[in-house]
Amino acid sequence: MWIEVSKEELQHIIVALQYDATSAPHLYPPLAEKLRELADRLTEALKKGRKP
């Protein structure tokens, strides 16, 4: 499923994911890793101007 978001909204989403990834390791390490991976993929897609 795709949702349309602006670049500004995507940047806010990335920041939220990165924050969650830094606070999640003590709660559930595999989730923290997935959040980091997702934030990285979204950041790369944003830099390249394409959908992840």
PyMOL Python script that loads the backbone (N, CA, C, O; Angstrom):
from pymol import cmd

cmd.read_pdbstr("""\
ATOM      1  N   MET A   1       0.836  -1.170   0.000  1.00  0.00           N
ATOM      2  CA  MET A   1       0.000   0.000   0.000  1.00  0.00           C
ATOM      3  C   MET A   1       0.890   1.245   0.000  1.00  0.00           C
ATOM      4  O   MET A   1       1.858   1.320   0.756  1.00  0.00           O
ATOM      5  N   TRP A   2       0.565   2.199  -0.832  1.00  0.00           N
ATOM      6  CA  TRP A   2       1.308   3.450  -0.924  1.00  0.00           C
ATOM      7  C   TRP A   2       0.487   4.589  -0.351  1.00  0.00           C
ATOM      8  O   TRP A   2      -0.733   4.626  -0.507  1.00  0.00           O
ATOM      9  N   ILE A   3       1.152   5.507   0.303  1.00  0.00           N
ATOM     10  CA  ILE A   3       0.495   6.739   0.718  1.00  0.00           C
ATOM     11  C   ILE A   3       1.344   7.896   0.206  1.00  0.00           C
ATOM     12  O   ILE A   3       2.571   7.809   0.157  1.00  0.00           O
ATOM     13  N   GLU A   4       0.689   8.956  -0.164  1.00  0.00           N
ATOM     14  CA  GLU A   4       1.397  10.129  -0.665  1.00  0.00           C
ATOM     15  C   GLU A   4       1.761  11.041   0.502  1.00  0.00           C
ATOM     16  O   GLU A   4       0.910  11.388   1.320  1.00  0.00           O
ATOM     17  N   VAL A   5       3.038  11.425   0.570  1.00  0.00           N
ATOM     18  CA  VAL A   5       3.493  12.381   1.573  1.00  0.00           C
ATOM     19  C   VAL A   5       4.423  13.375   0.900  1.00  0.00           C
ATOM     20  O   VAL A   5       5.073  13.056  -0.096  1.00  0.00           O
ATOM     21  N   SER A   6       4.480  14.560   1.440  1.00  0.00           N
ATOM     22  CA  SER A   6       5.387  15.574   0.912  1.00  0.00           C
ATOM     23  C   SER A   6       6.802  15.284   1.411  1.00  0.00           C
ATOM     24  O   SER A   6       6.989  14.474   2.320  1.00  0.00           O
ATOM     25  N   LYS A   7       7.792  15.940   0.821  1.00  0.00           N
ATOM     26  CA  LYS A   7       9.171  15.758   1.276  1.00  0.00           C
ATOM     27  C   LYS A   7       9.313  16.193   2.731  1.00  0.00           C
ATOM     28  O   LYS A   7      10.027  15.563   3.511  1.00  0.00           O
ATOM     29  N   GLU A   8       8.630  17.271   3.085  1.00  0.00           N
ATOM     30  CA  GLU A   8       8.691  17.757   4.465  1.00  0.00           C
ATOM     31  C   GLU A   8       8.103  16.722   5.426  1.00  0.00           C
ATOM     32  O   GLU A   8       8.669  16.458   6.486  1.00  0.00           O
ATOM     33  N   GLU A   9       6.977  16.148   5.051  1.00  0.00           N
ATOM     34  CA  GLU A   9       6.361  15.119   5.894  1.00  0.00           C
ATOM     35  C   GLU A   9       7.274  13.903   6.010  1.00  0.00           C
ATOM     36  O   GLU A   9       7.392  13.315   7.085  1.00  0.00           O
ATOM     37  N   LEU A  10       7.913  13.528   4.920  1.00  0.00           N
ATOM     38  CA  LEU A  10       8.821  12.386   4.935  1.00  0.00           C
ATOM     39  C   LEU A  10      10.005  12.654   5.856  1.00  0.00           C
ATOM     40  O   LEU A  10      10.448  11.760   6.578  1.00  0.00           O
ATOM     41  N   GLN A  11      10.516  13.872   5.832  1.00  0.00           N
ATOM     42  CA  GLN A  11      11.624  14.217   6.721  1.00  0.00           C
ATOM     43  C   GLN A  11      11.206  14.092   8.187  1.00  0.00           C
ATOM     44  O   GLN A  11      11.994  13.634   9.015  1.00  0.00           O
ATOM     45  N   HIS A  12       9.993  14.489   8.511  1.00  0.00           N
ATOM     46  CA  HIS A  12       9.491  14.348   9.881  1.00  0.00           C
ATOM     47  C   HIS A  12       9.343  12.870  10.252  1.00  0.00           C
ATOM     48  O   HIS A  12       9.645  12.474  11.377  1.00  0.00           O
ATOM     49  N   ILE A  13       8.882  12.072   9.312  1.00  0.00           N
ATOM     50  CA  ILE A  13       8.739  10.628   9.551  1.00  0.00           C
ATOM     51  C   ILE A  13      10.104  10.004   9.824  1.00  0.00           C
ATOM     52  O   ILE A  13      10.247   9.191  10.737  1.00  0.00           O
ATOM     53  N   ILE A  14      11.105  10.385   9.032  1.00  0.00           N
ATOM     54  CA  ILE A  14      12.459   9.851   9.205  1.00  0.00           C
ATOM     55  C   ILE A  14      12.998  10.205  10.590  1.00  0.00           C
ATOM     56  O   ILE A  14      13.563   9.352  11.275  1.00  0.00           O
ATOM     57  N   VAL A  15      12.825  11.458  11.000  1.00  0.00           N
ATOM     58  CA  VAL A  15      13.296  11.881  12.323  1.00  0.00           C
ATOM     59  C   VAL A  15      12.607  11.070  13.421  1.00  0.00           C
ATOM     60  O   VAL A  15      13.253  10.646  14.379  1.00  0.00           O
ATOM     61  N   ALA A  16      11.311  10.857  13.282  1.00  0.00           N
ATOM     62  CA  ALA A  16      10.575  10.070  14.278  1.00  0.00           C
ATOM     63  C   ALA A  16      11.081   8.630  14.325  1.00  0.00           C
ATOM     64  O   ALA A  16      11.229   8.059  15.405  1.00  0.00           O
ATOM     65  N   LEU A  17      11.347   8.042  13.153  1.00  0.00           N
ATOM     66  CA  LEU A  17      11.863   6.669  13.115  1.00  0.00           C
ATOM     67  C   LEU A  17      13.237   6.591  13.763  1.00  0.00           C
ATOM     68  O   LEU A  17      13.522   5.658  14.514  1.00  0.00           O
ATOM     69  N   GLN A  18      14.092   7.576  13.471  1.00  0.00           N
ATOM     70  CA  GLN A  18      15.427   7.578  14.062  1.00  0.00           C
ATOM     71  C   GLN A  18      15.342   7.719  15.581  1.00  0.00           C
ATOM     72  O   GLN A  18      16.094   7.073  16.312  1.00  0.00           O
ATOM     73  N   TYR A  19      14.430   8.559  16.050  1.00  0.00           N
ATOM     74  CA  TYR A  19      14.239   8.719  17.497  1.00  0.00           C
ATOM     75  C   TYR A  19      13.773   7.400  18.111  1.00  0.00           C
ATOM     76  O   TYR A  19      14.300   6.960  19.133  1.00  0.00           O
ATOM     77  N   ASP A  20      12.787   6.780  17.484  1.00  0.00           N
ATOM     78  CA  ASP A  20      12.286   5.502  17.993  1.00  0.00           C
ATOM     79  C   ASP A  20      13.380   4.440  17.983  1.00  0.00           C
ATOM     80  O   ASP A  20      13.464   3.620  18.898  1.00  0.00           O
ATOM     81  N   ALA A  21      14.212   4.454  16.953  1.00  0.00           N
ATOM     82  CA  ALA A  21      15.288   3.462  16.855  1.00  0.00           C
ATOM     83  C   ALA A  21      16.304   3.640  17.974  1.00  0.00           C
ATOM     84  O   ALA A  21      16.881   2.660  18.446  1.00  0.00           O
ATOM     85  N   THR A  22      16.528   4.874  18.401  1.00  0.00           N
ATOM     86  CA  THR A  22      17.500   5.086  19.478  1.00  0.00           C
ATOM     87  C   THR A  22      16.908   4.779  20.847  1.00  0.00           C
ATOM     88  O   THR A  22      17.643   4.462  21.782  1.00  0.00           O
ATOM     89  N   SER A  23      15.583   4.870  20.975  1.00  0.00           N
ATOM     90  CA  SER A  23      14.980   4.595  22.278  1.00  0.00           C
ATOM     91  C   SER A  23      14.458   3.161  22.399  1.00  0.00           C
ATOM     92  O   SER A  23      14.110   2.724  23.496  1.00  0.00           O
ATOM     93  N   ALA A  24      14.400   2.434  21.300  1.00  0.00           N
ATOM     94  CA  ALA A  24      13.841   1.082  21.318  1.00  0.00           C
ATOM     95  C   ALA A  24      14.814  -0.043  21.696  1.00  0.00           C
ATOM     96  O   ALA A  24      14.350  -1.101  22.122  1.00  0.00           O
ATOM     97  N   PRO A  25      16.137   0.128  21.565  1.00  0.00           N
ATOM     98  CA  PRO A  25      17.021  -1.017  21.819  1.00  0.00           C
ATOM     99  C   PRO A  25      16.809  -1.700  23.165  1.00  0.00           C
ATOM    100  O   PRO A  25      16.859  -2.927  23.250  1.00  0.00           O
ATOM    101  N   HIS A  26      16.577  -0.932  24.198  1.00  0.00           N
ATOM    102  CA  HIS A  26      16.386  -1.560  25.517  1.00  0.00           C
ATOM    103  C   HIS A  26      15.013  -2.221  25.621  1.00  0.00           C
ATOM    104  O   HIS A  26      14.787  -3.048  26.504  1.00  0.00           O
ATOM    105  N   LEU A  27      14.097  -1.859  24.722  1.00  0.00           N
ATOM    106  CA  LEU A  27      12.765  -2.463  24.738  1.00  0.00           C
ATOM    107  C   LEU A  27      12.713  -3.730  23.886  1.00  0.00           C
ATOM    108  O   LEU A  27      12.242  -4.777  24.329  1.00  0.00           O
ATOM    109  N   TYR A  28      13.207  -3.608  22.659  1.00  0.00           N
ATOM    110  CA  TYR A  28      13.141  -4.742  21.736  1.00  0.00           C
ATOM    111  C   TYR A  28      14.168  -4.526  20.620  1.00  0.00           C
ATOM    112  O   TYR A  28      13.849  -3.900  19.609  1.00  0.00           O
ATOM    113  N   PRO A  29      15.398  -5.035  20.787  1.00  0.00           N
ATOM    114  CA  PRO A  29      16.477  -4.781  19.832  1.00  0.00           C
ATOM    115  C   PRO A  29      16.148  -5.049  18.361  1.00  0.00           C
ATOM    116  O   PRO A  29      16.533  -4.237  17.519  1.00  0.00           O
ATOM    117  N   PRO A  30      15.452  -6.147  17.996  1.00  0.00           N
ATOM    118  CA  PRO A  30      15.165  -6.364  16.572  1.00  0.00           C
ATOM    119  C   PRO A  30      14.306  -5.241  15.966  1.00  0.00           C
ATOM    120  O   PRO A  30      14.467  -4.892  14.797  1.00  0.00           O
ATOM    121  N   LEU A  31      13.404  -4.687  16.765  1.00  0.00           N
ATOM    122  CA  LEU A  31      12.574  -3.587  16.281  1.00  0.00           C
ATOM    123  C   LEU A  31      13.427  -2.349  16.029  1.00  0.00           C
ATOM    124  O   LEU A  31      13.234  -1.655  15.030  1.00  0.00           O
ATOM    125  N   ALA A  32      14.355  -2.073  16.912  1.00  0.00           N
ATOM    126  CA  ALA A  32      15.234  -0.919  16.746  1.00  0.00           C
ATOM    127  C   ALA A  32      16.019  -1.030  15.444  1.00  0.00           C
ATOM    128  O   ALA A  32      16.168  -0.047  14.719  1.00  0.00           O
ATOM    129  N   GLU A  33      16.515  -2.219  15.152  1.00  0.00           N
ATOM    130  CA  GLU A  33      17.273  -2.426  13.914  1.00  0.00           C
ATOM    131  C   GLU A  33      16.392  -2.200  12.688  1.00  0.00           C
ATOM    132  O   GLU A  33      16.827  -1.571  11.724  1.00  0.00           O
ATOM    133  N   LYS A  34      15.176  -2.699  12.714  1.00  0.00           N
ATOM    134  CA  LYS A  34      14.247  -2.509  11.583  1.00  0.00           C
ATOM    135  C   LYS A  34      13.900  -1.031  11.402  1.00  0.00           C
ATOM    136  O   LYS A  34      13.808  -0.551  10.272  1.00  0.00           O
ATOM    137  N   LEU A  35      13.707  -0.314  12.501  1.00  0.00           N
ATOM    138  CA  LEU A  35      13.409   1.116  12.413  1.00  0.00           C
ATOM    139  C   LEU A  35      14.583   1.880  11.813  1.00  0.00           C
ATOM    140  O   LEU A  35      14.394   2.781  10.996  1.00  0.00           O
ATOM    141  N   ARG A  36      15.807   1.513  12.227  1.00  0.00           N
ATOM    142  CA  ARG A  36      17.004   2.146  11.662  1.00  0.00           C
ATOM    143  C   ARG A  36      17.099   1.875  10.166  1.00  0.00           C
ATOM    144  O   ARG A  36      17.382   2.779   9.380  1.00  0.00           O
ATOM    145  N   GLU A  37      16.862   0.635   9.781  1.00  0.00           N
ATOM    146  CA  GLU A  37      16.918   0.249   8.370  1.00  0.00           C
ATOM    147  C   GLU A  37      15.875   1.022   7.555  1.00  0.00           C
ATOM    148  O   GLU A  37      16.174   1.516   6.468  1.00  0.00           O
ATOM    149  N   LEU A  38      14.676   1.123   8.075  1.00  0.00           N
ATOM    150  CA  LEU A  38      13.621   1.855   7.380  1.00  0.00           C
ATOM    151  C   LEU A  38      13.979   3.333   7.248  1.00  0.00           C
ATOM    152  O   LEU A  38      13.791   3.918   6.181  1.00  0.00           O
ATOM    153  N   ALA A  39      14.484   3.934   8.301  1.00  0.00           N
ATOM    154  CA  ALA A  39      14.889   5.340   8.250  1.00  0.00           C
ATOM    155  C   ALA A  39      15.989   5.542   7.210  1.00  0.00           C
ATOM    156  O   ALA A  39      15.962   6.520   6.463  1.00  0.00           O
ATOM    157  N   ASP A  40      16.948   4.632   7.156  1.00  0.00           N
ATOM    158  CA  ASP A  40      18.029   4.726   6.167  1.00  0.00           C
ATOM    159  C   ASP A  40      17.497   4.616   4.746  1.00  0.00           C
ATOM    160  O   ASP A  40      17.908   5.378   3.870  1.00  0.00           O
ATOM    161  N   ARG A  41      16.592   3.681   4.511  1.00  0.00           N
ATOM    162  CA  ARG A  41      16.022   3.501   3.167  1.00  0.00           C
ATOM    163  C   ARG A  41      15.216   4.723   2.740  1.00  0.00           C
ATOM    164  O   ARG A  41      15.295   5.155   1.590  1.00  0.00           O
ATOM    165  N   LEU A  42      14.443   5.278   3.666  1.00  0.00           N
ATOM    166  CA  LEU A  42      13.657   6.469   3.351  1.00  0.00           C
ATOM    167  C   LEU A  42      14.563   7.666   3.081  1.00  0.00           C
ATOM    168  O   LEU A  42      14.284   8.469   2.190  1.00  0.00           O
ATOM    169  N   THR A  43      15.645   7.787   3.846  1.00  0.00           N
ATOM    170  CA  THR A  43      16.590   8.882   3.633  1.00  0.00           C
ATOM    171  C   THR A  43      17.222   8.776   2.251  1.00  0.00           C
ATOM    172  O   THR A  43      17.318   9.776   1.539  1.00  0.00           O
ATOM    173  N   GLU A  44      17.651   7.592   1.866  1.00  0.00           N
ATOM    174  CA  GLU A  44      18.242   7.386   0.538  1.00  0.00           C
ATOM    175  C   GLU A  44      17.237   7.690  -0.567  1.00  0.00           C
ATOM    176  O   GLU A  44      17.580   8.332  -1.560  1.00  0.00           O
ATOM    177  N   ALA A  45      16.013   7.238  -0.402  1.00  0.00           N
ATOM    178  CA  ALA A  45      14.976   7.495  -1.405  1.00  0.00           C
ATOM    179  C   ALA A  45      14.712   8.990  -1.529  1.00  0.00           C
ATOM    180  O   ALA A  45      14.508   9.498  -2.631  1.00  0.00           O
ATOM    181  N   LEU A  46      14.715   9.690  -0.405  1.00  0.00           N
ATOM    182  CA  LEU A  46      14.485  11.132  -0.416  1.00  0.00           C
ATOM    183  C   LEU A  46      15.615  11.842  -1.145  1.00  0.00           C
ATOM    184  O   LEU A  46      15.372  12.767  -1.919  1.00  0.00           O
ATOM    185  N   LYS A  47      16.851  11.413  -0.902  1.00  0.00           N
ATOM    186  CA  LYS A  47      18.006  12.013  -1.574  1.00  0.00           C
ATOM    187  C   LYS A  47      17.944  11.794  -3.078  1.00  0.00           C
ATOM    188  O   LYS A  47      18.310  12.675  -3.856  1.00  0.00           O
ATOM    189  N   LYS A  48      17.481  10.616  -3.486  1.00  0.00           N
ATOM    190  CA  LYS A  48      17.422  10.276  -4.908  1.00  0.00           C
ATOM    191  C   LYS A  48      16.136  10.755  -5.564  1.00  0.00           C
ATOM    192  O   LYS A  48      16.000  10.711  -6.787  1.00  0.00           O
ATOM    193  N   GLY A  49      15.187  11.216  -4.743  1.00  0.00           N
ATOM    194  CA  GLY A  49      13.925  11.720  -5.273  1.00  0.00           C
ATOM    195  C   GLY A  49      13.035  10.647  -5.861  1.00  0.00           C
ATOM    196  O   GLY A  49      12.359  10.874  -6.864  1.00  0.00           O
ATOM    197  N   ARG A  50      13.034   9.464  -5.234  1.00  0.00           N
ATOM    198  CA  ARG A  50      12.195   8.374  -5.736  1.00  0.00           C
ATOM    199  C   ARG A  50      11.485   7.693  -4.585  1.00  0.00           C
ATOM    200  O   ARG A  50      11.774   7.951  -3.416  1.00  0.00           O
ATOM    201  N   LYS A  51      10.554   6.822  -4.930  1.00  0.00           N
ATOM    202  CA  LYS A  51       9.848   6.054  -3.904  1.00  0.00           C
ATOM    203  C   LYS A  51      10.759   4.946  -3.393  1.00  0.00           C
ATOM    204  O   LYS A  51      11.508   4.356  -4.171  1.00  0.00           O
ATOM    205  N   PRO A  52      10.705   4.654  -2.083  1.00  0.00           N
ATOM    206  CA  PRO A  52      11.579   3.611  -1.515  1.00  0.00           C
ATOM    207  C   PRO A  52      11.206   2.211  -1.963  1.00  0.00           C
ATOM    208  O   PRO A  52      11.853   1.243  -1.565  1.00  0.00           O
TER     209      PRO A  52
END
""", "prot")
cmd.dss("prot")
cmd.show_as("cartoon", "prot")
cmd.util.cbc("prot")
cmd.orient("prot")
